[in-house]
Amino acid sequence: MTTTRWEKEAPVIRALVADDQAVVRTGFVNLLGTQEDIEVVGEAEDGAQAVRVAGETRPDLALLDIRMPHKNGIEAAREILAASGGATKVLMLTTFGLDEYVYDALAAGAGGFLLKDATFPELLHAVRVVAGGNALLSPEITKRLIAEFVHTRASWLPVHSAGDLTARETEVLTLIARGLSNAEIAGRLTITDHTVKTHINRLFAKLELRDRAQAVIVAYEMGLVRAGGESGARRR
């Protein structure tokens, strides 16, 4: 029998599932429970309970519904991330692709978000990607969601200084915010993948960024990218 990459390389992901809809919560728990590399260590029916259970179980990943009673998913995410020192990664669940809280969820430190009607492969991919410390941000998500909510919040965000970033690091940050992968950035700038990773590591350190999700938020707040994908440098 062929051994998959996950079976060979990935340790068991300890997950917490929080959703106020019992049917949805049970469905996710049962689906995740079919995987050898994923173990559901806790469930919660609201945000307050999610924070408490996360503190007790210390999961690698918290799968949180954005809209929950007593404490919403964004508030729960902030508390879970703070209490765990970032050790617990957060994947947000949302009903609609254009959920009004997506921007807030990413700004709070969530590694990405997933639609509740996602397919089983999409669910597993999202859990593994975010648990691994990576952001689940496709170009489509970046353009349709983050840019849209930045636009609706303010037609013109204040432009912040890029600080100590070099011109090339600023360029790389802008391309990250536009949803390009490392390979695509390398192709666009005609540099190697290794060089792209070096630039990303340096700009992350300078701006004290956790992941690509936070990098996207900061790029918008700096004015490097505008809603609709327009470059801030060209809009005056």
C-alpha positions as CSV (number, residue, x, y, z in Angstrom):
1,M,0.0,0.0,0.0
2,T,1.3,3.4,-0.9
3,T,2.2,5.7,2.1
4,T,1.0,9.2,1.7
5,R,3.1,12.3,2.4
6,W,1.0,13.1,5.5
7,E,1.5,9.6,7.0
8,K,5.3,9.8,6.4
9,E,6.0,13.3,7.6
10,A,3.2,14.9,9.6
11,P,2.7,14.3,13.4
12,V,-0.8,13.9,14.8
13,I,-2.7,17.2,14.7
14,R,-4.6,17.7,18.0
15,A,-7.7,19.7,17.1
16,L,-10.5,21.6,18.9
17,V,-13.9,22.1,17.0
18,A,-16.2,24.9,18.2
19,D,-19.5,25.6,16.6
20,D,-22.9,26.4,18.2
21,Q,-24.7,24.3,15.6
22,A,-24.5,20.7,17.0
23,V,-25.1,19.1,13.6
24,V,-22.2,21.1,12.0
25,R,-19.9,20.5,14.9
26,T,-20.6,16.8,15.0
27,G,-20.1,16.5,11.3
28,F,-16.6,18.2,11.4
29,V,-15.6,16.1,14.4
30,N,-16.6,12.9,12.7
31,L,-14.9,13.8,9.4
32,L,-11.7,14.8,11.1
33,G,-11.8,11.6,13.2
34,T,-11.4,9.4,10.1
35,Q,-7.8,10.6,9.6
36,E,-4.8,8.9,11.2
37,D,-2.9,12.2,11.5
38,I,-5.8,14.2,13.1
39,E,-7.2,13.7,16.7
40,V,-10.1,15.8,17.9
41,V,-9.3,16.5,21.6
42,G,-12.2,18.8,22.4
43,E,-15.5,20.3,21.3
44,A,-17.3,23.6,22.3
45,E,-20.7,25.0,21.6
46,D,-19.8,28.7,22.1
47,G,-16.8,30.9,22.2
48,A,-16.4,31.0,26.0
49,Q,-16.4,27.2,26.2
50,A,-13.9,27.1,23.3
51,V,-11.4,29.3,25.3
52,R,-11.8,27.1,28.3
53,V,-11.5,23.8,26.5
54,A,-8.4,25.1,24.6
55,G,-6.8,26.0,27.9
56,E,-7.4,22.5,29.2
57,T,-6.4,20.5,26.1
58,R,-3.8,22.8,24.4
59,P,-4.7,21.8,20.8
60,D,-2.5,22.4,17.8
61,L,-5.5,23.8,16.0
62,A,-8.7,25.4,17.0
63,L,-11.4,25.3,14.3
64,L,-13.8,28.1,15.3
65,D,-17.1,29.3,14.0
66,I,-17.0,33.1,13.6
67,R,-20.5,33.6,14.8
68,M,-21.1,32.0,18.2
69,P,-23.0,33.1,21.4
70,H,-21.5,34.3,24.6
71,K,-18.1,35.0,22.9
72,N,-17.8,35.1,19.1
73,G,-15.1,33.3,17.3
74,I,-12.9,36.3,16.8
75,E,-12.8,37.1,20.5
76,A,-12.2,33.4,21.3
77,A,-9.4,33.4,18.7
78,R,-7.6,36.3,20.3
79,E,-7.8,34.8,23.8
80,I,-6.7,31.3,22.6
81,L,-3.8,32.7,20.6
82,A,-2.7,34.9,23.5
83,A,-3.0,32.1,26.1
84,S,-1.0,29.6,24.0
85,G,1.6,32.1,22.9
86,G,0.6,31.3,19.3
87,A,1.2,27.6,19.7
88,T,-2.4,26.9,18.9
89,K,-3.2,27.9,15.4
90,V,-6.7,29.1,14.5
91,L,-8.9,28.3,11.4
92,M,-12.1,30.2,11.2
93,L,-15.4,28.7,10.0
94,T,-17.8,31.0,8.1
95,T,-21.1,30.4,6.3
96,F,-20.7,32.9,3.5
97,G,-17.7,33.6,1.3
98,L,-18.1,37.4,2.0
99,D,-18.6,37.2,5.7
100,E,-18.3,40.6,7.3
101,Y,-16.0,39.4,10.0
102,V,-13.3,37.8,7.8
103,Y,-11.0,40.8,7.9
104,D,-11.3,41.0,11.7
105,A,-10.6,37.2,12.0
106,L,-7.3,37.6,10.0
107,A,-6.3,40.7,11.9
108,A,-6.9,38.8,15.2
109,G,-4.3,36.2,14.1
110,A,-6.3,33.5,12.4
111,G,-4.3,31.5,9.9
112,G,-7.2,31.3,7.5
113,F,-10.9,30.6,7.1
114,L,-13.1,27.8,5.6
115,L,-16.6,27.8,4.3
116,K,-18.9,25.4,6.2
117,D,-20.0,23.8,2.9
118,A,-16.4,23.0,2.0
119,T,-15.7,19.6,0.6
120,F,-14.0,16.9,2.8
121,P,-10.6,17.3,0.9
122,E,-10.8,21.1,1.3
123,L,-11.4,20.7,5.1
124,L,-8.5,18.3,5.5
125,H,-6.2,20.6,3.4
126,A,-7.2,23.6,5.4
127,V,-6.6,21.9,8.8
128,R,-3.2,20.6,7.7
129,V,-2.0,23.9,6.2
130,V,-3.0,26.1,9.1
131,A,-1.9,23.6,11.8
132,G,1.5,23.6,10.0
133,G,1.8,27.3,10.6
134,N,0.9,28.5,7.1
135,A,-1.8,30.8,6.0
136,L,-4.7,29.6,4.0
137,L,-4.9,32.5,1.6
138,S,-5.5,31.9,-2.1
139,P,-5.3,34.8,-4.6
140,E,-9.1,34.6,-5.0
141,I,-9.7,34.9,-1.2
142,T,-7.2,37.8,-1.0
143,K,-8.9,39.7,-3.8
144,R,-12.5,39.0,-3.0
145,L,-12.5,39.1,0.8
146,I,-9.7,41.1,2.3
147,A,-9.6,43.8,-0.3
148,E,-13.4,44.1,-0.2
149,F,-13.6,44.5,3.6
150,V,-10.8,47.0,3.7
151,H,-12.7,49.0,1.0
152,T,-16.0,48.9,2.9
153,R,-14.3,50.0,6.1
154,A,-12.6,53.0,4.7
155,S,-12.2,54.2,1.1
156,W,-8.8,55.5,2.0
157,L,-6.7,53.9,4.7
158,P,-3.9,56.0,6.2
159,V,-0.5,55.2,4.6
160,H,2.0,54.0,7.2
161,S,5.7,53.9,6.7
162,A,7.3,50.7,5.6
163,G,10.0,51.4,8.2
164,D,13.3,49.6,7.6
165,L,12.1,47.5,4.7
166,T,14.3,47.6,1.6
167,A,12.7,48.4,-1.7
168,R,12.8,44.7,-2.7
169,E,11.2,43.6,0.7
170,T,8.4,46.2,0.2
171,E,7.9,44.8,-3.3
172,V,7.7,41.2,-2.0
173,L,5.2,42.3,0.7
174,T,3.0,43.9,-1.9
175,L,3.0,40.7,-4.0
176,I,2.1,38.6,-0.9
177,A,-0.8,40.9,-0.3
178,R,-1.9,40.4,-3.9
179,G,-2.1,36.7,-3.3
180,L,1.0,35.4,-5.1
181,S,2.8,32.3,-4.0
182,N,6.6,32.2,-3.4
183,A,7.1,30.6,-6.8
184,E,5.0,33.3,-8.5
185,I,6.8,36.0,-6.7
186,A,10.1,34.5,-7.8
187,G,8.9,34.4,-11.4
188,R,7.6,38.0,-11.3
189,L,10.8,39.4,-9.8
190,T,13.1,37.0,-11.7
191,I,14.8,35.7,-8.6
192,T,15.1,32.3,-7.0
193,D,12.6,30.7,-4.5
194,H,15.4,30.8,-1.9
195,T,15.9,34.5,-2.4
196,V,12.1,35.1,-2.0
197,K,12.1,33.1,1.3
198,T,15.1,35.2,2.5
199,H,13.2,38.4,1.8
200,I,10.1,37.1,3.5
201,N,11.9,36.0,6.6
202,R,13.6,39.4,6.9
203,L,10.5,41.5,6.3
204,F,8.6,39.3,8.8
205,A,11.3,39.8,11.4
206,K,11.4,43.6,10.8
207,L,7.6,44.0,11.0
208,E,7.2,41.3,13.7
209,L,4.7,39.3,11.6
210,R,3.5,35.9,12.5
211,D,2.4,34.6,9.0
212,R,1.2,35.6,5.5
213,A,-2.3,36.3,6.8
214,Q,-0.9,39.1,9.0
215,A,1.4,40.2,6.2
216,V,-1.6,40.8,4.0
217,I,-3.4,42.9,6.7
218,V,-0.2,45.0,7.3
219,A,0.3,45.6,3.6
220,Y,-3.2,47.0,3.3
221,E,-2.8,49.1,6.4
222,M,0.5,50.5,5.0
223,G,-1.3,51.5,1.9
224,L,0.9,49.3,-0.3
225,V,-2.2,47.7,-1.8
226,R,-5.7,49.1,-2.2
227,A,-9.1,47.5,-2.5
228,G,-9.4,46.0,-6.0
229,G,-5.7,45.3,-6.2
230,E,-4.6,48.8,-7.0
231,S,-1.1,49.7,-5.8
232,G,-1.0,52.5,-3.2
233,A,2.0,54.0,-4.9
234,R,0.0,54.8,-8.0
235,R,-3.0,56.3,-6.3
236,R,-2.4,59.9,-5.3
